[in-house]
Amino acid sequence: MALKIIFMGTPDFAVPILKSIYKSSNKILEVYTQPPKKKNRGQKIINSPIHEYSKKKGFSIRNPIIFDDEEINYIEKLKPDLVIVVAYGKI
């Protein structure tokens, strides 16, 4: 039986974990990652590695600035079987 999963993560080392979930028979309902940030000299807005991978795979992405009751209600409505957190930093 496939599990319905929400993934929460941001850095490079979280990408292989998300990839392995994607390659499994489980379903990724939503991906949470940190909001894009300004970096480097030009203050260019950069997405997290998880955001970039999720965009390529067509996953639904959320990057709330604060993790509040509204987000918790949103997650509850999705009725996931499992939430996997790998260095998300907002909880």
N, C-alpha and C positions, 0 to 999 in steps of 0.2 A: 504494500500500500504506500503510495507516494505521500510524503508530508508536505504541508503548506508552510513555507518558511519565509520569515522576514529576516533579512541580513542587515547588520549594522556594522560599518567599518569605514576606515579612511585611508590608512597608509599603504605603501607598496606591499608590505608583507601580508596584508589581508587579501590581496588579489588572488593568490593561489587557492585560498580557502573558498572564496566565492566561485572560482572556476570549477573546483571539484564538486561543489553543490550543483552548479549548472549542468555538469556532465552526468550527474546522478539522475535517478528517475523522479526526484523531488521537484516541487514547483516553487519558484521564487515569486512571492506575491509583491514584494516591495523591497527596495534597497534604500537604506538610510546612510548618509554620509555627511561630513562637515560641509558647510556652505563654501563656495568658491572664495579664495582669498587673493589679495594683491601681493605680488612677489616681485623680487628683483628690481633692477634700476628703474625700469619704465613703469613700475607698479602695475604690471599686466595682471589681469584677473586669471587665476589658474584653478582649474578643477582638481579635485583629489584623484589619485590613481583609481580608487573604487568608482568614482563618478565616471571617469573616462571609459573604464571597462564596461560598466553598466550601460552607458550610452551606446557603445558598439554592439552590445547584445540585445538592446531594446528593452531593458528592464525599466520598470516604473521607479523613478528616483525621487526621494524626498530629502531635502536638506534644511530642516527648520533651524532658525537661529536659537530658539529656546525649546526645550523639550517639556511641554506643559500638558495640562489636562486635555486640551484639544487634540494633541498628538496621541495621547493614551487612548482617547475615545476613538480616534481614527484606526488605531491598531486593533482595538477590541472589535470594531465592525468588520475588519478583515478576517477575523477568527483564525489566526494562524495556529498551527500545531506546535510550532517551535520558533523562537527568536534566537538567532545566533549573533553574538556580539564579539567583534575582533577589533579592539582599539578604536572605538567610536568616539569617546570623549564627551558626549553630551548628556549622559545619564547621571 
